[in-house]
Amino acid sequence: MFARVENAFGKVYYKIEFKEELNIIQAEWYGFTTKQDLKKALVVGLQLHEETRCAYRLNDNTAFSGPWADAVSWLEEEWLPKAYEAGIRYLAHIARPSSFGELAGEALQTGKIGATIEVKIFTEKEEALNWLKAKQELANV
Protein backbone atom coordinates (compact mmCIF):
# COMPACT_ATOMS: atom_id res chain seq x y z
CA MET A 1 0.00 0.00 0.00
CA PHE A 2 1.35 3.35 -1.05
CA ALA A 3 0.20 6.97 -1.27
CA ARG A 4 1.67 10.28 -2.45
CA VAL A 5 0.45 13.78 -1.70
CA GLU A 6 1.09 16.80 -3.92
CA ASN A 7 0.95 20.49 -3.12
CA ALA A 8 -1.00 23.10 -5.12
CA PHE A 9 1.86 23.21 -7.65
CA GLY A 10 1.74 19.47 -8.35
CA LYS A 11 4.97 18.74 -6.45
CA VAL A 12 5.08 15.64 -4.25
CA TYR A 13 5.92 16.60 -0.67
CA TYR A 14 4.82 13.42 1.12
CA LYS A 15 5.04 9.70 0.40
CA ILE A 16 3.81 6.98 2.70
CA GLU A 17 4.07 3.23 2.26
CA PHE A 18 3.28 0.11 4.26
CA LYS A 19 6.41 -2.03 4.15
CA GLU A 20 4.68 -5.33 4.76
CA GLU A 21 7.90 -7.35 4.96
CA LEU A 22 9.06 -5.10 7.84
CA ASN A 23 5.61 -4.42 9.35
CA ILE A 24 6.48 -0.71 9.30
CA ILE A 25 4.77 2.29 7.76
CA GLN A 26 7.34 4.62 6.28
CA ALA A 27 6.53 8.28 5.65
CA GLU A 28 8.88 10.60 3.76
CA TRP A 29 8.58 14.40 3.71
CA TYR A 30 10.10 16.64 1.03
CA GLY A 31 10.69 20.37 0.79
CA PHE A 32 8.54 22.99 2.49
CA THR A 33 4.94 22.41 3.54
CA THR A 34 2.22 24.70 4.76
CA LYS A 35 0.09 23.85 7.77
CA GLN A 36 -2.72 22.85 5.37
CA ASP A 37 -0.34 20.60 3.41
CA LEU A 38 0.77 18.99 6.66
CA LYS A 39 -2.81 18.27 7.71
CA LYS A 40 -3.70 16.87 4.28
CA ALA A 41 -0.73 14.50 4.31
CA LEU A 42 -1.32 13.29 7.84
CA VAL A 43 -4.95 12.49 7.07
CA VAL A 44 -3.76 10.34 4.15
CA GLY A 45 -1.23 8.69 6.45
CA LEU A 46 -3.87 7.92 9.07
CA GLN A 47 -5.94 6.12 6.46
CA LEU A 48 -3.03 3.77 5.79
CA HIS A 49 -2.59 3.12 9.52
CA GLU A 50 -6.32 2.48 9.89
CA GLU A 51 -6.22 -0.06 7.05
CA THR A 52 -3.12 -1.90 8.28
CA ARG A 53 -3.36 -1.36 12.07
CA CYS A 54 0.44 -1.06 11.98
CA ALA A 55 1.92 0.11 15.30
CA TYR A 56 5.32 1.08 13.86
CA ARG A 57 5.91 4.31 11.96
CA LEU A 58 9.12 5.66 10.44
CA ASN A 59 8.91 9.40 9.77
CA ASP A 60 11.77 10.53 7.49
CA ASN A 61 12.29 14.30 7.56
CA THR A 62 15.82 14.39 6.13
CA ALA A 63 14.63 16.12 2.92
CA PHE A 64 12.17 18.37 4.75
CA SER A 65 12.81 22.07 5.25
CA GLY A 66 9.55 23.58 6.48
CA PRO A 67 8.59 24.43 10.06
CA TRP A 68 5.95 22.44 11.97
CA ALA A 69 5.82 24.61 15.09
CA ASP A 70 2.45 26.15 14.25
CA ALA A 71 0.91 22.70 13.76
CA VAL A 72 1.84 21.12 17.11
CA SER A 73 -1.46 21.96 18.80
CA TRP A 74 -3.39 20.49 15.84
CA LEU A 75 -1.19 17.39 15.97
CA GLU A 76 -1.85 16.92 19.68
CA GLU A 77 -5.57 17.66 19.64
CA GLU A 78 -6.71 16.27 16.27
CA TRP A 79 -4.10 13.86 14.89
CA LEU A 80 -2.93 12.11 18.08
CA PRO A 81 -6.26 10.60 19.21
CA LYS A 82 -6.87 9.29 15.69
CA ALA A 83 -3.30 8.02 15.37
CA TYR A 84 -3.57 6.14 18.66
CA GLU A 85 -6.94 4.72 17.66
CA ALA A 86 -5.42 3.63 14.32
CA GLY A 87 -2.81 1.63 16.24
CA ILE A 88 0.33 3.80 16.17
CA ARG A 89 2.43 3.05 19.25
CA TYR A 90 6.02 3.70 18.09
CA LEU A 91 7.30 6.60 16.02
CA ALA A 92 10.90 6.75 14.80
CA HIS A 93 11.56 10.31 13.61
CA ILE A 94 14.59 10.89 11.36
CA ALA A 95 15.91 14.41 10.82
CA ARG A 96 19.08 16.30 10.01
CA PRO A 97 20.69 17.86 13.10
CA SER A 98 19.74 21.52 13.69
CA SER A 99 16.90 21.39 11.16
CA PHE A 100 13.18 22.15 11.28
CA GLY A 101 12.67 18.38 11.11
CA GLU A 102 14.71 17.93 14.28
CA LEU A 103 12.73 20.66 16.05
CA ALA A 104 9.51 18.96 14.96
CA GLY A 105 10.75 15.66 16.37
CA GLU A 106 11.61 17.29 19.68
CA ALA A 107 8.12 18.81 19.86
CA LEU A 108 6.61 15.37 19.17
CA GLN A 109 8.81 13.70 21.74
CA THR A 110 8.34 16.10 24.64
CA GLY A 111 4.66 17.03 24.37
CA LYS A 112 1.38 15.19 24.58
CA ILE A 113 2.32 12.98 21.61
CA GLY A 114 5.44 11.63 23.34
CA ALA A 115 3.39 10.96 26.46
CA THR A 116 0.93 8.84 24.44
CA ILE A 117 3.11 7.03 21.89
CA GLU A 118 6.81 6.26 22.13
CA VAL A 119 8.79 8.73 19.99
CA LYS A 120 12.52 8.58 19.37
CA ILE A 121 14.61 10.92 17.21
CA PHE A 122 17.35 9.67 14.90
CA THR A 123 19.76 11.10 12.35
CA GLU A 124 20.24 7.83 10.44
CA LYS A 125 17.55 5.67 8.85
CA GLU A 126 19.28 2.39 9.73
CA GLU A 127 19.29 3.28 13.45
CA ALA A 128 15.60 4.17 13.29
CA LEU A 129 14.74 0.88 11.57
CA ASN A 130 16.77 -1.07 14.12
CA TRP A 131 14.90 0.63 16.97
CA LEU A 132 11.52 -0.22 15.42
CA LYS A 133 12.62 -3.83 14.84
CA ALA A 134 13.72 -4.07 18.49
CA LYS A 135 10.28 -2.79 19.58
CA GLN A 136 8.66 -5.48 17.40
CA GLU A 137 10.83 -8.17 18.96
CA LEU A 138 9.85 -7.04 22.47
CA ALA A 139 6.18 -7.12 21.50
CA ASN A 140 6.53 -10.68 20.22
CA VAL A 141 8.21 -12.06 23.37
C-alpha positions as CSV (number, residue, x, y, z in Angstrom):
1,M,0.0,0.0,0.0
2,F,1.4,3.3,-1.0
3,A,0.2,7.0,-1.3
4,R,1.7,10.3,-2.5
5,V,0.5,13.8,-1.7
6,E,1.1,16.8,-3.9
7,N,0.9,20.5,-3.1
8,A,-1.0,23.1,-5.1
9,F,1.9,23.2,-7.7
10,G,1.7,19.5,-8.4
11,K,5.0,18.7,-6.5
12,V,5.1,15.6,-4.2
13,Y,5.9,16.6,-0.7
14,Y,4.8,13.4,1.1
15,K,5.0,9.7,0.4
16,I,3.8,7.0,2.7
17,E,4.1,3.2,2.3
18,F,3.3,0.1,4.3
19,K,6.4,-2.0,4.1
20,E,4.7,-5.3,4.8
21,E,7.9,-7.4,5.0
22,L,9.1,-5.1,7.8
23,N,5.6,-4.4,9.3
24,I,6.5,-0.7,9.3
25,I,4.8,2.3,7.8
26,Q,7.3,4.6,6.3
27,A,6.5,8.3,5.7
28,E,8.9,10.6,3.8
29,W,8.6,14.4,3.7
30,Y,10.1,16.6,1.0
31,G,10.7,20.4,0.8
32,F,8.5,23.0,2.5
33,T,4.9,22.4,3.5
34,T,2.2,24.7,4.8
35,K,0.1,23.8,7.8
36,Q,-2.7,22.9,5.4
37,D,-0.3,20.6,3.4
38,L,0.8,19.0,6.7
39,K,-2.8,18.3,7.7
40,K,-3.7,16.9,4.3
41,A,-0.7,14.5,4.3
42,L,-1.3,13.3,7.8
43,V,-5.0,12.5,7.1
44,V,-3.8,10.3,4.2
45,G,-1.2,8.7,6.5
46,L,-3.9,7.9,9.1
47,Q,-5.9,6.1,6.5
48,L,-3.0,3.8,5.8
49,H,-2.6,3.1,9.5
50,E,-6.3,2.5,9.9
51,E,-6.2,-0.1,7.0
52,T,-3.1,-1.9,8.3
53,R,-3.4,-1.4,12.1
54,C,0.4,-1.1,12.0
55,A,1.9,0.1,15.3
56,Y,5.3,1.1,13.9
57,R,5.9,4.3,12.0
58,L,9.1,5.7,10.4
59,N,8.9,9.4,9.8
60,D,11.8,10.5,7.5
61,N,12.3,14.3,7.6
62,T,15.8,14.4,6.1
63,A,14.6,16.1,2.9
64,F,12.2,18.4,4.8
65,S,12.8,22.1,5.3
66,G,9.6,23.6,6.5
67,P,8.6,24.4,10.1
68,W,5.9,22.4,12.0
69,A,5.8,24.6,15.1
70,D,2.4,26.1,14.2
71,A,0.9,22.7,13.8
72,V,1.8,21.1,17.1
73,S,-1.5,22.0,18.8
74,W,-3.4,20.5,15.8
75,L,-1.2,17.4,16.0
76,E,-1.8,16.9,19.7
77,E,-5.6,17.7,19.6
78,E,-6.7,16.3,16.3
79,W,-4.1,13.9,14.9
80,L,-2.9,12.1,18.1
81,P,-6.3,10.6,19.2
82,K,-6.9,9.3,15.7
83,A,-3.3,8.0,15.4
84,Y,-3.6,6.1,18.7
85,E,-6.9,4.7,17.7
86,A,-5.4,3.6,14.3
87,G,-2.8,1.6,16.2
88,I,0.3,3.8,16.2
89,R,2.4,3.1,19.3
90,Y,6.0,3.7,18.1
91,L,7.3,6.6,16.0
92,A,10.9,6.8,14.8
93,H,11.6,10.3,13.6
94,I,14.6,10.9,11.4
95,A,15.9,14.4,10.8
96,R,19.1,16.3,10.0
97,P,20.7,17.9,13.1
98,S,19.7,21.5,13.7
99,S,16.9,21.4,11.2
100,F,13.2,22.1,11.3
101,G,12.7,18.4,11.1
102,E,14.7,17.9,14.3
103,L,12.7,20.7,16.1
104,A,9.5,19.0,15.0
105,G,10.7,15.7,16.4
106,E,11.6,17.3,19.7
107,A,8.1,18.8,19.9
108,L,6.6,15.4,19.2
109,Q,8.8,13.7,21.7
110,T,8.3,16.1,24.6
111,G,4.7,17.0,24.4
112,K,1.4,15.2,24.6
113,I,2.3,13.0,21.6
114,G,5.4,11.6,23.3
115,A,3.4,11.0,26.5
116,T,0.9,8.8,24.4
117,I,3.1,7.0,21.9
118,E,6.8,6.3,22.1
119,V,8.8,8.7,20.0
120,K,12.5,8.6,19.4
121,I,14.6,10.9,17.2
122,F,17.3,9.7,14.9
123,T,19.8,11.1,12.3
124,E,20.2,7.8,10.4
125,K,17.6,5.7,8.8
126,E,19.3,2.4,9.7
127,E,19.3,3.3,13.4
128,A,15.6,4.2,13.3
129,L,14.7,0.9,11.6
130,N,16.8,-1.1,14.1
131,W,14.9,0.6,17.0
132,L,11.5,-0.2,15.4
133,K,12.6,-3.8,14.8
134,A,13.7,-4.1,18.5
135,K,10.3,-2.8,19.6
136,Q,8.7,-5.5,17.4
137,E,10.8,-8.2,19.0
138,L,9.9,-7.0,22.5
139,A,6.2,-7.1,21.5
140,N,6.5,-10.7,20.2
141,V,8.2,-12.1,23.4
